């Protein structure tokens, strides 16, 4: 969480510069810890400190993972539930429980923030994985917030957390049927 602001600034700048083409076809993006379905025009990016990052030109998904070992310093462990992690995230970001919204079986936070002089829309949802807690942060232009919120929630609806440790050679992601090394 410490490097999040700096990383988001760099990611958003790169995302805005890439244009705004959008595909209607979808693809399943598989990583060792989760899978998600989004438009097929999302490309993997490497972002320091992020578990994974997918740039869809005018939309972006940045996924951060905090392992149980890392979280042990604040009293969280494998035995902790998602509500405990969500409370920690809210407190760490100066938010309160009323900032949290619920959709189906998950909670999310939606907000706008200025980054590098430009207003952006963020939607974040947290999930518990086999090895830690994951924060999925969707990013887009704040001017498009009304349309993006539902779009990002539709992507979040498709997140599937994987169980168990992946094989050692799983260092990349699978988009549809094509493996892409990171």
C-alpha positions as CSV (number, residue, x, y, z in Angstrom):
1,X,0.0,0.0,0.0
2,X,3.0,2.3,0.6
3,X,3.9,2.6,-3.1
4,X,0.4,2.6,-4.4
5,X,0.0,6.3,-5.1
6,X,3.3,6.5,-7.1
7,X,2.5,3.4,-9.0
8,X,-1.0,4.5,-9.9
9,X,0.3,7.8,-11.2
10,X,2.7,6.0,-13.6
11,X,0.1,3.5,-14.6
12,X,-2.6,6.1,-15.3
13,X,-0.2,8.3,-17.4
14,X,0.7,5.2,-19.5
15,X,-2.9,4.2,-19.8
16,X,-4.1,7.7,-20.9
17,X,-1.3,7.9,-23.5
18,X,-2.3,4.6,-25.1
19,X,-5.6,5.7,-26.6
20,X,-9.2,4.7,-26.1
21,X,-9.9,1.7,-28.4
22,X,-12.2,-0.9,-26.9
23,X,-13.0,-4.4,-27.9
24,X,-16.4,-6.1,-27.4
25,X,-14.9,-9.6,-27.4
26,X,-13.9,-10.9,-24.0
27,X,-11.1,-13.1,-22.8
28,X,-10.3,-15.0,-19.6
29,X,-7.1,-13.8,-18.0
30,X,-5.6,-16.5,-15.8
31,X,-2.9,-15.9,-13.3
32,X,-1.5,-18.3,-10.7
33,X,-3.8,-16.7,-8.0
34,X,-7.0,-15.8,-9.8
35,X,-8.8,-15.5,-13.1
36,X,-10.9,-12.6,-14.5
37,X,-12.9,-12.0,-17.7
38,X,-12.4,-8.7,-19.4
39,X,-12.3,-7.4,-23.0
40,X,-9.6,-9.1,-25.1
41,X,-7.8,-5.8,-25.7
42,X,-6.2,-5.8,-22.2
43,X,-2.4,-6.3,-22.3
44,X,-0.3,-7.4,-19.4
45,X,2.1,-4.7,-18.0
46,X,4.8,-5.1,-15.4
47,X,4.4,-2.7,-12.5
48,X,6.8,-2.8,-9.6
49,X,4.9,-3.7,-6.4
50,X,1.8,-5.0,-8.2
51,X,1.0,-8.7,-8.5
52,X,-0.3,-8.0,-12.0
53,X,-1.5,-5.2,-14.2
54,X,-3.7,-5.2,-17.3
55,X,-3.9,-2.1,-19.5
56,X,-7.0,-1.9,-21.7
57,X,-6.0,1.5,-23.1
58,X,-8.7,3.7,-21.5
59,X,-9.2,1.3,-18.6
60,X,-6.8,-0.5,-16.4
61,X,-6.7,-3.2,-13.7
62,X,-3.9,-3.2,-11.1
63,X,-3.9,-6.1,-8.7
64,X,-1.9,-5.9,-5.4
65,X,-1.3,-8.8,-3.1
66,X,-0.3,-8.7,0.5
67,X,0.8,-12.0,1.8
68,X,-0.2,-13.4,5.2
69,X,3.4,-13.1,6.2
70,X,3.5,-9.4,5.3
71,X,0.2,-8.8,7.1
72,X,1.3,-10.6,10.3
73,X,2.8,-7.3,11.5
74,X,-0.7,-5.8,11.7
75,X,-2.2,-8.9,13.2
76,X,-3.7,-10.5,10.2
77,X,-3.1,-14.2,9.2
78,X,-4.5,-17.1,7.2
79,X,-7.2,-17.3,9.8
80,X,-8.3,-13.7,9.2
81,X,-11.4,-13.2,7.1
82,X,-12.0,-10.7,4.2
83,X,-13.9,-8.3,6.5
84,X,-10.8,-7.9,8.7
85,X,-8.7,-7.1,5.7
86,X,-11.3,-4.7,4.2
87,X,-11.4,-2.8,7.6
88,X,-7.6,-2.5,7.5
89,X,-7.7,-1.1,3.9
90,X,-10.4,1.4,4.8
91,X,-8.5,2.6,8.0
92,X,-5.2,2.8,6.1
93,X,-6.8,5.0,3.4
94,X,-8.7,7.3,5.7
95,X,-12.0,5.8,4.8
96,X,-14.9,4.7,6.9
97,X,-17.3,1.7,6.7
98,X,-19.9,3.8,5.0
99,X,-17.6,4.2,2.0
100,X,-18.0,0.5,1.4
101,X,-20.6,-0.7,-1.0
102,X,-21.8,-4.3,-1.5
103,X,-22.6,-6.1,-4.7
104,X,-23.6,-9.8,-4.5
105,X,-21.1,-11.6,-2.3
106,X,-18.3,-8.9,-2.3
107,X,-17.7,-5.4,-1.2
108,X,-16.1,-2.6,-3.1
109,X,-15.0,1.0,-2.8
110,X,-15.6,3.6,-5.6
111,X,-14.1,7.0,-5.6
112,X,-12.5,9.7,-7.7
113,X,-9.0,11.2,-7.1
114,X,-6.8,13.7,-8.8
115,X,-3.6,12.2,-10.1
116,X,-1.1,14.4,-11.9
117,X,-3.6,17.1,-12.4
118,X,-6.3,14.8,-13.9
119,X,-9.3,13.4,-12.2
120,X,-9.6,9.6,-12.3
121,X,-12.2,7.1,-11.2
122,X,-11.1,4.1,-9.1
123,X,-13.1,1.0,-8.1
124,X,-11.4,-1.4,-5.7
125,X,-12.5,-4.8,-4.4
126,X,-10.6,-7.1,-2.1
127,X,-10.5,-10.9,-2.1
128,X,-8.8,-13.5,0.0
129,X,-6.6,-15.9,-1.8
130,X,-4.7,-19.1,-0.7
131,X,-1.5,-17.0,0.0
132,X,-2.8,-13.6,1.0
133,X,-5.3,-10.8,0.3
134,X,-5.7,-9.3,-3.1
135,X,-6.8,-5.8,-4.0
136,X,-8.2,-5.4,-7.5
137,X,-8.1,-1.8,-8.5
138,X,-9.9,-0.7,-11.7
139,X,-9.0,2.7,-13.1
140,X,-10.5,5.0,-15.7
141,X,-11.3,8.6,-16.6
142,X,-13.5,10.3,-14.0
143,X,-15.5,11.9,-16.8
144,X,-16.7,8.4,-17.7
145,X,-17.5,7.3,-14.1
146,X,-21.2,6.6,-14.6
147,X,-20.5,4.1,-17.3
148,X,-17.3,2.7,-15.9
149,X,-18.7,1.8,-12.5
150,X,-21.1,-0.8,-13.9
151,X,-18.4,-2.0,-16.4
152,X,-15.8,-2.4,-13.6
153,X,-18.4,-4.2,-11.4
154,X,-19.2,-6.6,-14.3
155,X,-15.4,-7.4,-14.5
156,X,-15.3,-7.9,-10.7
157,X,-18.2,-10.2,-10.9
158,X,-16.0,-12.6,-12.9
159,X,-13.1,-12.8,-10.5
160,X,-12.4,-16.4,-9.4
161,X,-9.8,-16.9,-6.7
162,X,-7.7,-20.1,-7.1
163,X,-7.0,-22.5,-4.4
164,X,-3.7,-24.1,-3.5
165,X,-0.2,-23.3,-4.5
166,X,0.5,-23.1,-8.3
167,X,3.3,-25.0,-9.9
168,X,6.7,-23.3,-9.8
169,X,6.8,-22.7,-13.6
170,X,3.6,-20.7,-13.5
171,X,5.1,-17.2,-14.1
172,X,2.8,-15.4,-16.4
173,X,-0.9,-15.4,-17.3
174,X,-3.2,-17.1,-19.7
175,X,-5.4,-15.0,-22.0
176,X,-8.0,-17.3,-23.6
177,X,-5.8,-20.1,-24.9
178,X,-2.5,-18.3,-25.2
179,X,0.1,-18.4,-22.4
180,X,2.1,-15.1,-22.0
181,X,5.3,-15.0,-20.0
182,X,5.9,-12.1,-17.7
